Amino acid sequence: MDAANFLPEGVASFWQIYFNVADTDESVAAITKAGGSVLEPAVDTPHGRMALMADPTGAAFKIVH
């Protein structure tokens, strides 16, 4: 995905993993219950409802439905 239109100038390229889930809001609840955390709350986007999450060690990932 070309993120040049929404990332600030100068942000270096990086990889972001996305997991397709059946329900974003239910998945946010399950992830936080299991010790993960919300880095960016769920929002509706043209690509689906997304949230940026982190596992208990801090590794970031996105979920989308």
N, CA, C and O atoms as a GROMACS GRO file, in nm:
protein
  260
    1MET      N    1   0.084  -0.117   0.000
    1MET     CA    2   0.000   0.000   0.000
    1MET      C    3   0.089   0.124   0.000
    1MET      O    4   0.185   0.131   0.076
    2ASP      N    5   0.058   0.217  -0.082
    2ASP     CA    6   0.132   0.343  -0.085
    2ASP      C    7   0.073   0.436   0.019
    2ASP      O    8  -0.039   0.486   0.002
    3ALA      N    9   0.145   0.459   0.126
    3ALA     CA   10   0.097   0.542   0.236
    3ALA      C   11   0.143   0.687   0.226
    3ALA      O   12   0.127   0.763   0.321
    4ALA      N   13   0.200   0.725   0.113
    4ALA     CA   14   0.255   0.860   0.097
    4ALA      C   15   0.151   0.969   0.119
    4ALA      O   16   0.186   1.081   0.157
    5ASN      N   17   0.024   0.939   0.094
    5ASN     CA   18  -0.080   1.041   0.108
    5ASN      C   19  -0.126   1.065   0.252
    5ASN      O   20  -0.194   1.164   0.279
    6PHE      N   21  -0.088   0.976   0.345
    6PHE     CA   22  -0.134   0.999   0.482
    6PHE      C   23  -0.026   0.991   0.588
    6PHE      O   24  -0.054   1.020   0.705
    7LEU      N   25   0.095   0.952   0.554
    7LEU     CA   26   0.205   0.957   0.650
    7LEU      C   27   0.281   1.088   0.635
    7LEU      O   28   0.294   1.140   0.524
    8PRO      N   29   0.332   1.141   0.745
    8PRO     CA   30   0.409   1.265   0.735
    8PRO      C   31   0.533   1.247   0.647
    8PRO      O   32   0.588   1.137   0.638
    9GLU      N   33   0.575   1.353   0.584
    9GLU     CA   34   0.695   1.349   0.500
    9GLU      C   35   0.814   1.308   0.585
    9GLU      O   36   0.828   1.352   0.699
   10GLY      N   37   0.898   1.224   0.529
   10GLY     CA   38   1.019   1.181   0.598
   10GLY      C   39   1.005   1.051   0.675
   10GLY      O   40   1.105   0.998   0.726
   11VAL      N   41   0.883   0.996   0.686
   11VAL     CA   42   0.866   0.868   0.755
   11VAL      C   43   0.926   0.760   0.666
   11VAL      O   44   0.892   0.747   0.549
   12ALA      N   45   1.015   0.683   0.724
   12ALA     CA   46   1.083   0.577   0.648
   12ALA      C   47   0.985   0.465   0.614
   12ALA      O   48   0.886   0.444   0.684
   13SER      N   49   1.014   0.393   0.507
   13SER     CA   50   0.934   0.276   0.471
   13SER      C   51   0.939   0.174   0.583
   13SER      O   52   1.041   0.158   0.650
   14PHE      N   53   0.829   0.104   0.602
   14PHE     CA   54   0.826  -0.002   0.703
   14PHE      C   55   0.722  -0.105   0.664
   14PHE      O   56   0.634  -0.079   0.582
   15TRP      N   57   0.732  -0.222   0.723
   15TRP     CA   58   0.637  -0.328   0.699
   15TRP      C   59   0.532  -0.326   0.809
   15TRP      O   60   0.563  -0.300   0.925
   16GLN      N   61   0.409  -0.353   0.771
   16GLN     CA   62   0.299  -0.362   0.868
   16GLN      C   63   0.219  -0.486   0.833
   16GLN      O   64   0.175  -0.502   0.719
   17ILE      N   65   0.199  -0.573   0.930
   17ILE     CA   66   0.121  -0.694   0.906
   17ILE      C   67  -0.025  -0.669   0.941
   17ILE      O   68  -0.057  -0.602   1.039
   18TYR      N   69  -0.113  -0.723   0.858
   18TYR     CA   70  -0.258  -0.712   0.878
   18TYR      C   71  -0.316  -0.852   0.892
   18TYR      O   72  -0.282  -0.942   0.816
   19PHE      N   73  -0.403  -0.869   0.990
   19PHE     CA   74  -0.476  -0.994   1.006
   19PHE      C   75  -0.623  -0.967   0.976
   19PHE      O   76  -0.683  -0.876   1.034
   20ASN      N   77  -0.681  -1.046   0.887
   20ASN     CA   78  -0.823  -1.036   0.857
   20ASN      C   79  -0.899  -1.109   0.968
   20ASN      O   80  -0.871  -1.225   0.997
   21VAL      N   81  -0.995  -1.041   1.028
   21VAL     CA   82  -1.073  -1.098   1.138
   21VAL      C   83  -1.221  -1.095   1.101
   21VAL      O   84  -1.262  -1.020   1.013
   22ALA      N   85  -1.299  -1.178   1.168
   22ALA     CA   86  -1.442  -1.183   1.140
   22ALA      C   87  -1.514  -1.058   1.192
   22ALA      O   88  -1.610  -1.013   1.130
   23ASP      N   89  -1.467  -1.002   1.304
   23ASP     CA   90  -1.530  -0.884   1.363
   23ASP      C   91  -1.420  -0.804   1.435
   23ASP      O   92  -1.362  -0.852   1.532
   24THR      N   93  -1.393  -0.685   1.387
   24THR     CA   94  -1.284  -0.605   1.444
   24THR      C   95  -1.307  -0.573   1.590
   24THR      O   96  -1.216  -0.589   1.672
   25ASP      N   97  -1.426  -0.528   1.626
   25ASP     CA   98  -1.452  -0.489   1.764
   25ASP      C   99  -1.444  -0.607   1.861
   25ASP      O  100  -1.389  -0.595   1.970
   26GLU      N  101  -1.497  -0.722   1.820
   26GLU     CA  102  -1.486  -0.842   1.904
   26GLU      C  103  -1.340  -0.884   1.918
   26GLU      O  104  -1.299  -0.929   2.024
   27SER      N  105  -1.264  -0.870   1.811
   27SER     CA  106  -1.122  -0.907   1.815
   27SER      C  107  -1.043  -0.814   1.905
   27SER      O  108  -0.954  -0.859   1.977
   28VAL      N  109  -1.074  -0.683   1.902
   28VAL     CA  110  -1.008  -0.588   1.993
   28VAL      C  111  -1.032  -0.633   2.137
   28VAL      O  112  -0.939  -0.636   2.218
   29ALA      N  113  -1.155  -0.668   2.170
   29ALA     CA  114  -1.188  -0.711   2.306
   29ALA      C  115  -1.113  -0.839   2.343
   29ALA      O  116  -1.061  -0.850   2.454
   30ALA      N  117  -1.108  -0.935   2.252
   30ALA     CA  118  -1.038  -1.061   2.280
   30ALA      C  119  -0.888  -1.040   2.296
   30ALA      O  120  -0.826  -1.101   2.384
   31ILE      N  121  -0.830  -0.955   2.213
   31ILE     CA  122  -0.686  -0.929   2.220
   31ILE      C  123  -0.651  -0.860   2.351
   31ILE      O  124  -0.553  -0.898   2.416
   32THR      N  125  -0.729  -0.761   2.391
   32THR     CA  126  -0.700  -0.692   2.516
   32THR      C  127  -0.722  -0.784   2.636
   32THR      O  128  -0.647  -0.777   2.734
   33LYS      N  129  -0.822  -0.870   2.630
   33LYS     CA  130  -0.846  -0.966   2.738
   33LYS      C  131  -0.729  -1.062   2.752
   33LYS      O  132  -0.699  -1.108   2.863
   34ALA      N  133  -0.663  -1.094   2.641
   34ALA     CA  134  -0.550  -1.187   2.641
   34ALA      C  135  -0.417  -1.118   2.673
   34ALA      O  136  -0.312  -1.182   2.670
   35GLY      N  137  -0.421  -0.987   2.705
   35GLY     CA  138  -0.298  -0.918   2.744
   35GLY      C  139  -0.241  -0.824   2.641
   35GLY      O  140  -0.140  -0.759   2.665
   36GLY      N  141  -0.304  -0.816   2.524
   36GLY     CA  142  -0.259  -0.722   2.422
   36GLY      C  143  -0.310  -0.583   2.453
   36GLY      O  144  -0.382  -0.562   2.551
   37SER      N  145  -0.274  -0.488   2.369
   37SER     CA  146  -0.318  -0.350   2.392
   37SER      C  147  -0.357  -0.284   2.261
   37SER      O  148  -0.317  -0.326   2.152
   38VAL      N  149  -0.437  -0.179   2.275
   38VAL     CA  150  -0.483  -0.101   2.161
   38VAL      C  151  -0.387   0.016   2.142
   38VAL      O  152  -0.369   0.098   2.232
   39LEU      N  153  -0.324   0.024   2.025
   39LEU     CA  154  -0.237   0.137   1.992
   39LEU      C  155  -0.314   0.246   1.919
   39LEU      O  156  -0.286   0.365   1.938
   40GLU      N  157  -0.410   0.207   1.836
   40GLU     CA  158  -0.501   0.298   1.768
   40GLU      C  159  -0.637   0.231   1.768
   40GLU      O  160  -0.649   0.118   1.719
   41PRO      N  161  -0.740   0.296   1.821
   41PRO     CA  162  -0.872   0.233   1.827
   41PRO      C  163  -0.928   0.201   1.688
   41PRO      O  164  -0.883   0.255   1.587
   42ALA      N  165  -1.027   0.114   1.686
   42ALA     CA  166  -1.090   0.074   1.561
   42ALA      C  167  -1.159   0.192   1.494
   42ALA      O  168  -1.229   0.270   1.558
   43VAL      N  169  -1.138   0.203   1.364
   43VAL     CA  170  -1.203   0.306   1.282
   43VAL      C  171  -1.246   0.244   1.150
   43VAL      O  172  -1.187   0.146   1.103
   44ASP      N  173  -1.349   0.302   1.092
   44ASP     CA  174  -1.394   0.258   0.960
   44ASP      C  175  -1.307   0.327   0.855
   44ASP      O  176  -1.287   0.448   0.860
   45THR      N  177  -1.257   0.250   0.760
   45THR     CA  178  -1.174   0.300   0.651
   45THR      C  179  -1.231   0.249   0.520
   45THR      O  180  -1.318   0.162   0.521
   46PRO      N  181  -1.184   0.300   0.407
   46PRO     CA  182  -1.228   0.246   0.278
   46PRO      C  183  -1.190   0.099   0.260
   46PRO      O  184  -1.245   0.030   0.175
   47HIS      N  185  -1.094   0.050   0.341
   47HIS     CA  186  -1.048  -0.088   0.330
   47HIS      C  187  -1.114  -0.180   0.432
   47HIS      O  188  -1.088  -0.300   0.431
   48GLY      N  189  -1.196  -0.126   0.519
   48GLY     CA  190  -1.262  -0.204   0.624
   48GLY      C  191  -1.240  -0.140   0.759
   48GLY      O  192  -1.174  -0.037   0.770
   49ARG      N  193  -1.296  -0.201   0.863
   49ARG     CA  194  -1.278  -0.151   0.999
   49ARG      C  195  -1.145  -0.202   1.052
   49ARG      O  196  -1.122  -0.323   1.057
   50MET      N  197  -1.057  -0.109   1.091
   50MET     CA  198  -0.920  -0.145   1.131
   50MET      C  199  -0.888  -0.094   1.270
   50MET      O  200  -0.942   0.006   1.316
   51ALA      N  201  -0.798  -0.165   1.336
   51ALA     CA  202  -0.742  -0.122   1.463
   51ALA      C  203  -0.594  -0.161   1.463
   51ALA      O  204  -0.557  -0.264   1.408
   52LEU      N  205  -0.512  -0.078   1.526
   52LEU     CA  206  -0.370  -0.110   1.545
   52LEU      C  207  -0.355  -0.163   1.686
   52LEU      O  208  -0.390  -0.096   1.784
   53MET      N  209  -0.303  -0.283   1.695
   53MET     CA  210  -0.292  -0.353   1.822
   53MET      C  211  -0.146  -0.386   1.851
   53MET      O  212  -0.059  -0.371   1.765
   54ALA      N  213  -0.120  -0.430   1.973
   54ALA     CA  214   0.012  -0.480   2.011
   54ALA      C  215  -0.006  -0.606   2.093
   54ALA      O  216  -0.100  -0.616   2.173
   55ASP      N  217   0.084  -0.702   2.074
   55ASP     CA  218   0.080  -0.821   2.158
   55ASP      C  219   0.142  -0.786   2.294
   55ASP      O  220   0.190  -0.675   2.313
   56PRO      N  221   0.140  -0.879   2.389
   56PRO     CA  222   0.191  -0.847   2.523
   56PRO      C  223   0.339  -0.806   2.526
   56PRO      O  224   0.383  -0.744   2.623
   57THR      N  225   0.416  -0.838   2.422
   57THR     CA  226   0.556  -0.796   2.419
   57THR      C  227   0.577  -0.665   2.346
   57THR      O  228   0.689  -0.615   2.339
   58GLY      N  229   0.468  -0.609   2.289
   58GLY     CA  230   0.476  -0.481   2.220
   58GLY      C  231   0.483  -0.488   2.070
   58GLY      O  232   0.487  -0.384   2.005
   59ALA      N  233   0.484  -0.608   2.013
   59ALA     CA  234   0.487  -0.621   1.866
   59ALA      C  235   0.354  -0.571   1.809
   59ALA      O  236   0.248  -0.616   1.850
   60ALA      N  237   0.362  -0.478   1.714
   60ALA     CA  238   0.243  -0.414   1.658
   60ALA      C  239   0.191  -0.490   1.536
   60ALA      O  240   0.268  -0.547   1.459
   61PHE      N  241   0.058  -0.489   1.521
   61PHE     CA  242  -0.008  -0.548   1.406
   61PHE      C  243  -0.143  -0.482   1.390
   61PHE      O  244  -0.197  -0.425   1.486
   62LYS      N  245  -0.198  -0.490   1.271
   62LYS     CA  246  -0.332  -0.437   1.247
   62LYS      C  247  -0.429  -0.551   1.226
   62LYS      O  248  -0.394  -0.657   1.174
   63ILE      N  249  -0.552  -0.526   1.268
   63ILE     CA  250  -0.660  -0.620   1.238
   63ILE      C  251  -0.761  -0.546   1.152
   63ILE      O  252  -0.780  -0.425   1.168
   64VAL      N  253  -0.826  -0.618   1.063
   64VAL     CA  254  -0.919  -0.554   0.970
   64VAL      C  255  -1.032  -0.651   0.934
   64VAL      O  256  -1.010  -0.772   0.919
   65HIS      N  257  -1.149  -0.596   0.920
   65HIS     CA  258  -1.262  -0.671   0.865
   65HIS      C  259  -1.338  -0.577   0.772
   65HIS      O  260  -1.438  -0.617   0.712
   0.00000   0.00000   0.00000
